[in-house]
Amino acid sequence: MAETRFVDDEPDPGENGWLGDFARGPAVFSVFRTGPNNGGHPLLPPEFRITCNDGAGPREICRFTEEPEFAPEWFGAWRNDRWCSWILRQAKRLIENPEA
């Protein structure tokens, strides 16, 4: 089982919707909420995005909402990756209890 560690680098959550970070191996994942204050639409449910920095700089790997009828949208090599379900569980943990 991969070790989970949490990262202490905390950007200002008020500026970009940042909810927190988690890591697995060399990859650091960040979770952000979009919404009226962070570029989302005020009448739609909040959307969340996950970025990954594995040493090549952060890039978006997934977008999702908490609406059950919408499936997460994975990007690039992350589509069908074996870490996807683990990443979503960690992201949902941060949504329920943000670091900020």
DOSE-491077 format. One record per atom (N, C-alpha, C, O): residue number from 1; residue in one letter; atom name; z, y, x. Coordinates in Angstrom, 1 decimal, always signed. Example, Ala and Ser with C-alpha at 12.3 -4.5 7.8 and 13.67 -1.06 7.14 Angstrom:
2
n	res	atom	zz	yy	xx
1	A	N	+7.8	-5.7	+13.2 .
1	A	CA	+7.8	-4.5	+12.3 .
1	A	C	+7.8	-3.3	+13.2 .
1	A	O	+8.5	-3.3	+14.2 .
2	S	N	+7.1	-2.2	+12.8 .
2	S	CA	+7.1	-1.1	+13.7 .
2	S	C	+7.9	+0.0	+12.9 .
2	S	O	+8.0	+1.1	+13.4 .
//
This chain:
100
n	res	atom	zz	yy	xx
1	M	N	+0.0	-1.2	+0.9 .
1	M	CA	+0.0	+0.0	+0.0 .
1	M	C	+0.0	+1.2	+0.9 .
1	M	O	+0.7	+1.3	+1.9 .
2	A	N	-0.8	+2.2	+0.5 .
2	A	CA	-0.9	+3.4	+1.3 .
2	A	C	+0.4	+4.3	+1.1 .
2	A	O	+1.0	+4.3	+0.1 .
3	E	N	+0.7	+5.0	+2.2 .
3	E	CA	+1.9	+5.8	+2.1 .
3	E	C	+1.5	+7.2	+1.5 .
3	E	O	+0.4	+7.7	+1.9 .
4	T	N	+2.3	+7.7	+0.7 .
4	T	CA	+2.1	+9.0	+0.1 .
4	T	C	+3.0	+10.0	+0.8 .
4	T	O	+4.2	+9.7	+0.9 .
5	R	N	+2.5	+11.1	+1.2 .
5	R	CA	+3.4	+12.1	+1.8 .
5	R	C	+2.9	+13.5	+1.1 .
5	R	O	+1.8	+13.6	+0.7 .
6	F	N	+3.9	+14.4	+1.1 .
6	F	CA	+3.6	+15.7	+0.4 .
6	F	C	+3.5	+16.7	+1.5 .
6	F	O	+4.2	+16.7	+2.5 .
7	V	N	+2.6	+17.6	+1.3 .
7	V	CA	+2.3	+18.6	+2.3 .
7	V	C	+3.0	+19.9	+2.0 .
7	V	O	+3.2	+20.3	+0.9 .
8	D	N	+3.6	+20.6	+3.1 .
8	D	CA	+4.4	+21.7	+2.9 .
8	D	C	+3.6	+23.1	+2.9 .
8	D	O	+4.1	+24.1	+2.5 .
9	D	N	+2.3	+23.0	+3.2 .
9	D	CA	+1.5	+24.3	+3.1 .
9	D	C	+1.3	+24.6	+1.7 .
9	D	O	+0.6	+23.9	+1.0 .
10	E	N	+1.8	+25.7	+1.2 .
10	E	CA	+1.7	+26.1	-0.2 .
10	E	C	+1.0	+27.4	-0.4 .
10	E	O	+1.6	+28.5	-0.1 .
11	P	N	-0.3	+27.4	-0.8 .
11	P	CA	-0.9	+28.6	-1.1 .
11	P	C	-0.2	+29.3	-2.3 .
11	P	O	+0.6	+28.6	-3.0 .
12	D	N	-0.5	+30.5	-2.6 .
12	D	CA	+0.1	+31.2	-3.7 .
12	D	C	-0.5	+30.7	-5.0 .
12	D	O	-1.7	+30.9	-5.3 .
13	P	N	+0.3	+30.0	-5.9 .
13	P	CA	-0.3	+29.5	-7.1 .
13	P	C	-0.7	+30.5	-8.1 .
13	P	O	-1.6	+30.2	-9.0 .
14	G	N	-0.2	+31.7	-8.1 .
14	G	CA	-0.6	+32.8	-9.0 .
14	G	C	-2.0	+33.2	-8.8 .
14	G	O	-2.7	+33.7	-9.7 .
15	E	N	-2.6	+33.0	-7.6 .
15	E	CA	-3.9	+33.5	-7.3 .
15	E	C	-5.0	+32.5	-7.7 .
15	E	O	-6.1	+32.9	-8.1 .
16	N	N	-4.7	+31.2	-7.6 .
16	N	CA	-5.8	+30.2	-7.7 .
16	N	C	-5.5	+29.0	-8.6 .
16	N	O	-6.3	+28.1	-8.6 .
17	G	N	-4.4	+29.0	-9.3 .
17	G	CA	-4.0	+27.9	-10.2 .
17	G	C	-3.5	+26.7	-9.4 .
17	G	O	-3.5	+25.6	-10.0 .
18	W	N	-3.2	+26.8	-8.2 .
18	W	CA	-2.8	+25.7	-7.4 .
18	W	C	-1.5	+25.1	-7.9 .
18	W	O	-0.5	+25.8	-8.2 .
19	L	N	-1.4	+23.7	-8.1 .
19	L	CA	-0.3	+23.1	-8.6 .
19	L	C	+0.5	+22.3	-7.6 .
19	L	O	+1.7	+22.0	-7.7 .
20	G	N	-0.2	+21.9	-6.5 .
20	G	CA	+0.5	+21.2	-5.4 .
20	G	C	-0.5	+20.3	-4.6 .
20	G	O	-1.7	+20.2	-5.0 .
21	D	N	+0.0	+19.7	-3.6 .
21	D	CA	-0.8	+18.8	-2.7 .
21	D	C	-0.1	+17.4	-2.6 .
21	D	O	+1.1	+17.3	-2.9 .
22	F	N	-0.9	+16.5	-2.2 .
22	F	CA	-0.4	+15.1	-1.9 .
22	F	C	-1.4	+14.6	-0.8 .
22	F	O	-2.5	+15.1	-0.7 .
23	A	N	-1.0	+13.6	-0.1 .
23	A	CA	-1.8	+13.1	+0.9 .
23	A	C	-1.8	+11.5	+0.9 .
23	A	O	-0.9	+10.9	+0.5 .
24	R	N	-2.9	+11.0	+1.5 .
24	R	CA	-3.0	+9.6	+1.7 .
24	R	C	-3.8	+9.4	+2.9 .
24	R	O	-5.0	+9.8	+3.0 .
25	G	N	-3.2	+8.8	+3.9 .
25	G	CA	-3.9	+8.7	+5.2 .
25	G	C	-4.2	+10.1	+5.8 .
25	G	O	-3.3	+11.0	+5.6 .
26	P	N	-5.3	+10.3	+6.3 .
26	P	CA	-5.7	+11.7	+6.8 .
26	P	C	-6.1	+12.7	+5.8 .
26	P	O	-6.3	+13.8	+6.1 .
27	A	N	-6.3	+12.2	+4.5 .
27	A	CA	-6.9	+13.1	+3.5 .
27	A	C	-5.7	+13.8	+2.7 .
27	A	O	-4.8	+13.2	+2.3 .
28	V	N	-5.9	+15.1	+2.6 .
28	V	CA	-5.0	+15.9	+1.8 .
28	V	C	-5.7	+16.4	+0.5 .
28	V	O	-6.8	+16.9	+0.6 .
29	F	N	-5.1	+16.1	-0.6 .
29	F	CA	-5.6	+16.4	-1.9 .
29	F	C	-4.8	+17.6	-2.5 .
29	F	O	-3.6	+17.6	-2.4 .
30	S	N	-5.5	+18.5	-3.1 .
30	S	CA	-4.9	+19.7	-3.8 .
30	S	C	-5.4	+19.7	-5.3 .
30	S	O	-6.5	+19.3	-5.6 .
31	V	N	-4.4	+20.0	-6.2 .
31	V	CA	-4.7	+20.0	-7.6 .
31	V	C	-4.6	+21.5	-8.1 .
31	V	O	-3.7	+22.2	-7.8 .
32	F	N	-5.6	+21.9	-8.9 .
32	F	CA	-5.7	+23.3	-9.4 .
32	F	C	-5.9	+23.2	-10.9 .
32	F	O	-6.6	+22.3	-11.4 .
33	R	N	-5.3	+24.2	-11.6 .
33	R	CA	-5.6	+24.3	-13.1 .
33	R	C	-6.5	+25.5	-13.2 .
33	R	O	-6.3	+26.6	-12.7 .
34	T	N	-7.5	+25.3	-14.1 .
34	T	CA	-8.4	+26.4	-14.5 .
34	T	C	-7.9	+26.8	-15.9 .
34	T	O	-7.4	+26.0	-16.6 .
35	G	N	-8.2	+28.0	-16.3 .
35	G	CA	-7.7	+28.5	-17.6 .
35	G	C	-8.1	+29.9	-17.7 .
35	G	O	-8.8	+30.4	-16.8 .
36	P	N	-7.7	+30.6	-18.7 .
36	P	CA	-8.0	+32.0	-18.9 .
36	P	C	-7.7	+32.9	-17.6 .
36	P	O	-8.5	+33.8	-17.3 .
37	N	N	-6.6	+32.6	-16.9 .
37	N	CA	-6.2	+33.4	-15.8 .
37	N	C	-6.9	+32.8	-14.5 .
37	N	O	-6.8	+33.5	-13.4 .
38	N	N	-7.5	+31.7	-14.5 .
38	N	CA	-8.1	+31.1	-13.3 .
38	N	C	-9.6	+30.7	-13.6 .
38	N	O	-10.0	+29.7	-13.0 .
39	G	N	-10.3	+31.5	-14.3 .
39	G	CA	-11.7	+31.2	-14.5 .
39	G	C	-12.1	+30.3	-15.6 .
39	G	O	-13.3	+30.1	-15.8 .
40	G	N	-11.2	+29.8	-16.4 .
40	G	CA	-11.5	+29.0	-17.6 .
40	G	C	-11.7	+29.8	-18.8 .
40	G	O	-11.4	+31.0	-18.9 .
41	H	N	-12.1	+29.1	-19.9 .
41	H	CA	-12.3	+29.7	-21.2 .
41	H	C	-11.0	+29.7	-22.0 .
41	H	O	-10.4	+28.7	-22.0 .
42	P	N	-10.6	+30.8	-22.6 .
42	P	CA	-9.3	+30.9	-23.3 .
42	P	C	-9.2	+29.9	-24.5 .
42	P	O	-8.1	+29.6	-25.0 .
43	L	N	-10.4	+29.5	-25.1 .
43	L	CA	-10.3	+28.7	-26.3 .
43	L	C	-10.5	+27.2	-26.0 .
43	L	O	-10.4	+26.4	-26.9 .
44	L	N	-10.7	+26.8	-24.8 .
44	L	CA	-10.8	+25.4	-24.4 .
44	L	C	-9.5	+24.9	-23.7 .
44	L	O	-8.8	+25.7	-23.2 .
45	P	N	-9.3	+23.6	-23.7 .
45	P	CA	-8.1	+23.1	-23.1 .
45	P	C	-8.2	+23.3	-21.6 .
45	P	O	-9.3	+23.5	-21.0 .
46	P	N	-7.1	+23.4	-20.9 .
46	P	CA	-7.1	+23.6	-19.5 .
46	P	C	-7.9	+22.5	-18.8 .
46	P	O	-7.9	+21.3	-19.2 .
47	E	N	-8.6	+22.9	-17.8 .
47	E	CA	-9.4	+22.0	-16.9 .
47	E	C	-8.7	+21.9	-15.6 .
47	E	O	-8.2	+22.9	-15.1 .
48	F	N	-8.7	+20.8	-15.0 .
48	F	CA	-8.1	+20.6	-13.7 .
48	F	C	-9.2	+20.2	-12.7 .
48	F	O	-10.1	+19.5	-13.0 .
49	R	N	-9.0	+20.6	-11.4 .
49	R	CA	-9.9	+20.2	-10.4 .
49	R	C	-9.1	+19.7	-9.2 .
49	R	O	-7.9	+20.1	-8.9 .
50	I	N	-9.6	+18.7	-8.5 .
50	I	CA	-9.0	+18.2	-7.3 .
50	I	C	-9.9	+18.4	-6.1 .
50	I	O	-11.1	+18.1	-6.2 .
51	T	N	-9.3	+18.9	-5.0 .
51	T	CA	-10.1	+19.1	-3.8 .
51	T	C	-9.5	+18.1	-2.8 .
51	T	O	-8.4	+17.7	-2.9 .
52	C	N	-10.4	+17.8	-1.8 .
52	C	CA	-9.9	+16.9	-0.7 .
52	C	C	-10.3	+17.5	+0.6 .
52	C	O	-11.4	+18.0	+0.8 .
53	N	N	-9.4	+17.5	+1.5 .
53	N	CA	-9.7	+17.9	+2.9 .
53	N	C	-9.4	+16.7	+3.8 .
53	N	O	-8.2	+16.4	+4.0 .
54	D	N	-10.4	+16.1	+4.3 .
54	D	CA	-10.2	+15.0	+5.2 .
54	D	C	-10.5	+15.3	+6.7 .
54	D	O	-10.9	+14.4	+7.5 .
55	G	N	-10.5	+16.6	+7.0 .
55	G	CA	-10.8	+17.1	+8.3 .
55	G	C	-12.1	+17.8	+8.4 .
55	G	O	-12.3	+18.5	+9.4 .
56	A	N	-12.9	+17.8	+7.3 .
56	A	CA	-14.2	+18.5	+7.3 .
56	A	C	-14.1	+19.7	+6.5 .
56	A	O	-15.1	+20.3	+6.2 .
57	G	N	-12.9	+20.1	+6.1 .
57	G	CA	-12.7	+21.3	+5.2 .
57	G	C	-12.6	+20.8	+3.7 .
57	G	O	-13.1	+19.8	+3.4 .
58	P	N	-11.9	+21.6	+2.9 .
58	P	CA	-11.7	+21.2	+1.5 .
58	P	C	-13.0	+21.3	+0.7 .
58	P	O	-13.8	+22.2	+0.9 .
59	R	N	-13.1	+20.3	-0.2 .
59	R	CA	-14.3	+20.3	-1.1 .
59	R	C	-13.8	+19.7	-2.4 .
59	R	O	-12.9	+18.8	-2.4 .
60	E	N	-14.4	+20.1	-3.5 .
60	E	CA	-14.1	+19.6	-4.8 .
60	E	C	-14.6	+18.2	-5.0 .
60	E	O	-15.7	+17.9	-4.6 .
61	I	N	-13.7	+17.3	-5.5 .
61	I	CA	-14.1	+15.9	-5.6 .
61	I	C	-14.0	+15.4	-7.1 .
61	I	O	-14.6	+14.4	-7.4 .
62	C	N	-13.3	+16.2	-8.0 .
62	C	CA	-13.1	+15.7	-9.3 .
62	C	C	-12.8	+16.9	-10.2 .
62	C	O	-12.1	+17.9	-9.8 .
63	R	N	-13.2	+16.8	-11.5 .
63	R	CA	-12.8	+17.8	-12.6 .
63	R	C	-12.4	+16.9	-13.8 .
63	R	O	-13.1	+15.9	-14.1 .
64	F	N	-11.4	+17.3	-14.5 .
64	F	CA	-11.0	+16.6	-15.7 .
64	F	C	-10.1	+17.5	-16.6 .
64	F	O	-9.6	+18.5	-16.2 .
65	T	N	-10.0	+17.1	-17.8 .
65	T	CA	-9.1	+17.7	-18.8 .
65	T	C	-8.1	+16.6	-19.2 .
65	T	O	-8.3	+15.4	-18.9 .
66	E	N	-7.1	+17.0	-19.9 .
66	E	CA	-6.1	+16.0	-20.5 .
66	E	C	-6.6	+15.5	-21.8 .
66	E	O	-5.8	+14.7	-22.5 .
67	E	N	-7.7	+16.0	-22.3 .
67	E	CA	-8.2	+15.5	-23.6 .
67	E	C	-8.7	+14.0	-23.4 .
67	E	O	-9.5	+13.7	-22.5 .
68	P	N	-8.2	+13.1	-24.3 .
68	P	CA	-8.6	+11.7	-24.1 .
68	P	C	-10.0	+11.4	-24.2 .
68	P	O	-10.5	+10.4	-23.6 .
69	E	N	-10.8	+12.2	-24.9 .
69	E	CA	-12.2	+11.8	-25.1 .
69	E	C	-13.1	+12.3	-23.9 .
69	E	O	-14.3	+11.9	-23.9 .
70	F	N	-12.5	+13.0	-23.0 .
70	F	CA	-13.3	+13.4	-21.8 .
70	F	C	-12.9	+12.6	-20.6 .
70	F	O	-11.7	+12.5	-20.2 .
71	A	N	-13.9	+12.0	-20.0 .
71	A	CA	-13.7	+11.2	-18.7 .
71	A	C	-13.7	+12.1	-17.5 .
71	A	O	-14.4	+13.1	-17.5 .
72	P	N	-12.9	+11.8	-16.5 .
72	P	CA	-13.0	+12.6	-15.3 .
72	P	C	-14.4	+12.6	-14.7 .
72	P	O	-15.1	+11.5	-14.8 .
73	E	N	-14.8	+13.7	-14.1 .
73	E	CA	-16.1	+13.8	-13.5 .
73	E	C	-15.9	+13.8	-11.9 .
73	E	O	-15.3	+14.7	-11.4 .
74	W	N	-16.3	+12.7	-11.3 .
74	W	CA	-16.1	+12.6	-9.8 .
74	W	C	-17.5	+13.0	-9.2 .
74	W	O	-18.5	+12.8	-9.7 .
75	F	N	-17.3	+13.5	-8.0 .
75	F	CA	-18.5	+14.1	-7.3 .
75	F	C	-18.8	+13.3	-6.0 .
75	F	O	-17.8	+12.8	-5.3 .
76	G	N	-20.0	+13.2	-5.6 .
76	G	CA	-20.5	+12.6	-4.4 .
76	G	C	-20.0	+11.2	-4.2 .
76	G	O	-20.0	+10.3	-5.1 .
77	A	N	-19.5	+10.9	-3.0 .
77	A	CA	-19.1	+9.5	-2.6 .
77	A	C	-17.8	+9.1	-3.3 .
77	A	O	-17.5	+7.9	-3.3 .
78	W	N	-17.2	+10.0	-4.0 .
78	W	CA	-15.9	+9.7	-4.7 .
78	W	C	-16.2	+8.9	-6.1 .
78	W	O	-15.3	+8.4	-6.6 .
79	R	N	-17.4	+9.0	-6.5 .
79	R	CA	-17.8	+8.2	-7.8 .
79	R	C	-17.5	+6.7	-7.5 .
79	R	O	-18.0	+6.1	-6.6 .
80	N	N	-16.6	+6.2	-8.4 .
80	N	CA	-16.3	+4.7	-8.3 .
80	N	C	-15.5	+4.3	-7.1 .
80	N	O	-15.4	+3.2	-6.7 .
81	D	N	-14.9	+5.3	-6.3 .
81	D	CA	-14.1	+5.0	-5.2 .
81	D	C	-12.9	+4.3	-5.6 .
81	D	O	-12.3	+4.5	-6.7 .
82	R	N	-12.4	+3.3	-4.8 .
82	R	CA	-11.2	+2.6	-5.1 .
82	R	C	-9.9	+3.4	-5.2 .
82	R	O	-8.9	+3.0	-5.7 .
83	W	N	-9.9	+4.6	-4.6 .
83	W	CA	-8.8	+5.5	-4.6 .
83	W	C	-8.7	+6.4	-5.9 .
83	W	O	-7.7	+7.0	-6.2 .
84	C	N	-9.8	+6.4	-6.7 .
84	C	CA	-9.9	+7.3	-7.9 .
84	C	C	-8.7	+7.2	-8.8 .
84	C	O	-8.1	+8.2	-9.2 .
85	S	N	-8.3	+6.0	-9.2 .
85	S	CA	-7.2	+5.9	-10.2 .
85	S	C	-5.9	+6.4	-9.5 .
85	S	O	-5.1	+7.0	-10.2 .
86	W	N	-5.7	+6.1	-8.3 .
86	W	CA	-4.5	+6.5	-7.6 .
86	W	C	-4.5	+8.1	-7.5 .
86	W	O	-3.4	+8.7	-7.7 .
87	I	N	-5.6	+8.7	-7.2 .
87	I	CA	-5.7	+10.1	-7.1 .
87	I	C	-5.4	+10.8	-8.4 .
87	I	O	-4.6	+11.7	-8.4 .
88	L	N	-5.9	+10.2	-9.5 .
88	L	CA	-5.6	+10.8	-10.8 .
88	L	C	-4.2	+10.7	-11.2 .
88	L	O	-3.6	+11.6	-11.8 .
89	R	N	-3.5	+9.5	-10.9 .
89	R	CA	-2.1	+9.4	-11.2 .
89	R	C	-1.3	+10.4	-10.4 .
89	R	O	-0.4	+11.0	-11.0 .
90	Q	N	-1.6	+10.7	-9.1 .
90	Q	CA	-0.9	+11.7	-8.4 .
90	Q	C	-1.1	+13.1	-8.9 .
90	Q	O	-0.2	+13.9	-9.0 .
91	A	N	-2.4	+13.4	-9.3 .
91	A	CA	-2.7	+14.7	-9.9 .
91	A	C	-2.0	+14.9	-11.2 .
91	A	O	-1.5	+16.0	-11.4 .
92	K	N	-1.9	+13.9	-12.0 .
92	K	CA	-1.2	+14.1	-13.3 .
92	K	C	+0.3	+14.2	-13.1 .
92	K	O	+0.9	+14.9	-13.9 .
93	R	N	+0.8	+13.6	-12.1 .
93	R	CA	+2.3	+13.9	-11.7 .
93	R	C	+2.5	+15.3	-11.4 .
93	R	O	+3.5	+15.9	-11.8 .
94	L	N	+1.5	+15.9	-10.6 .
94	L	CA	+1.7	+17.4	-10.3 .
94	L	C	+1.5	+18.3	-11.5 .
94	L	O	+2.1	+19.3	-11.6 .
95	I	N	+0.6	+17.8	-12.4 .
95	I	CA	+0.4	+18.6	-13.6 .
95	I	C	+1.7	+18.7	-14.4 .
95	I	O	+2.0	+19.7	-15.0 .
96	E	N	+2.4	+17.5	-14.5 .
96	E	CA	+3.6	+17.5	-15.3 .
96	E	C	+4.8	+18.2	-14.6 .
96	E	O	+5.6	+18.8	-15.3 .
97	N	N	+4.8	+18.2	-13.3 .
97	N	CA	+5.8	+18.8	-12.5 .
97	N	C	+5.2	+19.5	-11.3 .
97	N	O	+5.3	+19.0	-10.2 .
98	P	N	+4.6	+20.7	-11.5 .
98	P	CA	+4.0	+21.4	-10.4 .
98	P	C	+5.0	+21.8	-9.3 .
98	P	O	+6.2	+22.0	-9.5 .
99	E	N	+4.5	+21.9	-8.1 .
99	E	CA	+5.3	+22.3	-6.9 .
99	E	C	+5.6	+23.8	-7.0 .
99	E	O	+6.6	+24.3	-6.5 .
100	A	N	+4.7	+24.6	-7.7 .
100	A	CA	+4.9	+26.0	-7.7 .
100	A	C	+6.0	+26.4	-8.7 .
100	A	O	+6.3	+27.6	-8.9 .
//
